[in-house]
Amino acid sequence: MQSGDHTAPQLGTANHHVVTYQDGAYCLYLNGVLLASAKSANVTIQPVLQIGSTGWTCGAFDGVIGEVALYDKALDADRVRVHHLVGLS
């Protein structure tokens, strides 16, 4: 995994998280900025979408999820940044 100069979010603060997957590459954005990326050919698609789960055996996310959006294609970096900025206004 490659990571930029950005760090993980601080506890107790609202943050905008985005994960994209396209052409074998995952990108993780935090507050509109690319945080990390990785390539993987081993992608497992599950028949159930779980939002707020930390895994099959780890339990639920301990926090608040304000909004969820799903798209039929991966957002590019500019679109992720714009989504974050719109959410701030």
C-alpha positions as a Python dict, from the first residue, in 0.01 Angstrom:
ca = {
    (1, 'M'): (0, 0, 0),
    (2, 'Q'): (124, 346, -82),
    (3, 'S'): (39, 630, 151),
    (4, 'G'): (80, 1003, 111),
    (5, 'D'): (173, 1259, 375),
    (6, 'H'): (-176, 1252, 524),
    (7, 'T'): (-265, 1076, 847),
    (8, 'A'): (-562, 888, 980),
    (9, 'P'): (-860, 1090, 1106),
    (10, 'Q'): (-867, 1217, 1461),
    (11, 'L'): (-1112, 1057, 1701),
    (12, 'G'): (-1422, 1261, 1775),
    (13, 'T'): (-1415, 1462, 1452),
    (14, 'A'): (-1635, 1438, 1144),
    (15, 'N'): (-1455, 1310, 835),
    (16, 'H'): (-1534, 1232, 472),
    (17, 'H'): (-1415, 884, 369),
    (18, 'V'): (-1420, 751, 12),
    (19, 'V'): (-1300, 419, -125),
    (20, 'T'): (-1285, 358, -499),
    (21, 'Y'): (-1196, 47, -695),
    (22, 'Q'): (-1115, 46, -1064),
    (23, 'D'): (-891, -167, -1285),
    (24, 'G'): (-750, -361, -991),
    (25, 'A'): (-662, -53, -786),
    (26, 'Y'): (-813, 63, -458),
    (27, 'C'): (-789, 429, -354),
    (28, 'L'): (-869, 556, -5),
    (29, 'Y'): (-950, 925, 30),
    (30, 'L'): (-981, 1119, 354),
    (31, 'N'): (-1145, 1462, 345),
    (32, 'G'): (-1101, 1490, -30),
    (33, 'V'): (-733, 1396, -39),
    (34, 'L'): (-582, 1064, -149),
    (35, 'L'): (-461, 892, 167),
    (36, 'A'): (-346, 557, 26),
    (37, 'S'): (-369, 334, -279),
    (38, 'A'): (-302, -31, -354),
    (39, 'K'): (-335, -274, -643),
    (40, 'S'): (-493, -612, -591),
    (41, 'A'): (-602, -883, -829),
    (42, 'N'): (-763, -1074, -542),
    (43, 'V'): (-1101, -910, -500),
    (44, 'T'): (-1383, -1101, -336),
    (45, 'I'): (-1733, -979, -411),
    (46, 'Q'): (-1986, -1056, -138),
    (47, 'P'): (-2359, -1084, -217),
    (48, 'V'): (-2444, -864, 84),
    (49, 'L'): (-2350, -498, 126),
    (50, 'Q'): (-2251, -419, 484),
    (51, 'I'): (-2221, -54, 579),
    (52, 'G'): (-2092, 11, 928),
    (53, 'S'): (-1947, -335, 976),
    (54, 'T'): (-1582, -383, 1061),
    (55, 'G'): (-1584, -739, 933),
    (56, 'W'): (-1769, -1065, 957),
    (57, 'T'): (-1651, -1134, 1313),
    (58, 'C'): (-1546, -793, 1447),
    (59, 'G'): (-1885, -637, 1518),
    (60, 'A'): (-2035, -304, 1426),
    (61, 'F'): (-1872, 33, 1365),
    (62, 'D'): (-1874, 239, 1686),
    (63, 'G'): (-1963, 581, 1549),
    (64, 'V'): (-2209, 774, 1334),
    (65, 'I'): (-2248, 737, 959),
    (66, 'G'): (-2411, 1051, 820),
    (67, 'E'): (-2451, 975, 449),
    (68, 'V'): (-2375, 689, 214),
    (69, 'A'): (-2348, 708, -165),
    (70, 'L'): (-2289, 427, -414),
    (71, 'Y'): (-2197, 484, -778),
    (72, 'D'): (-2185, 261, -1084),
    (73, 'K'): (-1827, 372, -1159),
    (74, 'A'): (-1523, 486, -963),
    (75, 'L'): (-1504, 857, -887),
    (76, 'D'): (-1183, 1029, -992),
    (77, 'A'): (-976, 1237, -748),
    (78, 'D'): (-1127, 1569, -860),
    (79, 'R'): (-1482, 1443, -810),
    (80, 'V'): (-1396, 1310, -462),
    (81, 'R'): (-1248, 1649, -369),
    (82, 'V'): (-1557, 1833, -495),
    (83, 'H'): (-1789, 1602, -298),
    (84, 'H'): (-1591, 1681, 16),
    (85, 'L'): (-1597, 2056, -45),
    (86, 'V'): (-1973, 2055, -115),
    (87, 'G'): (-2027, 1872, 213),
    (88, 'L'): (-1843, 2148, 400),
    (89, 'S'): (-2071, 2422, 265),
}
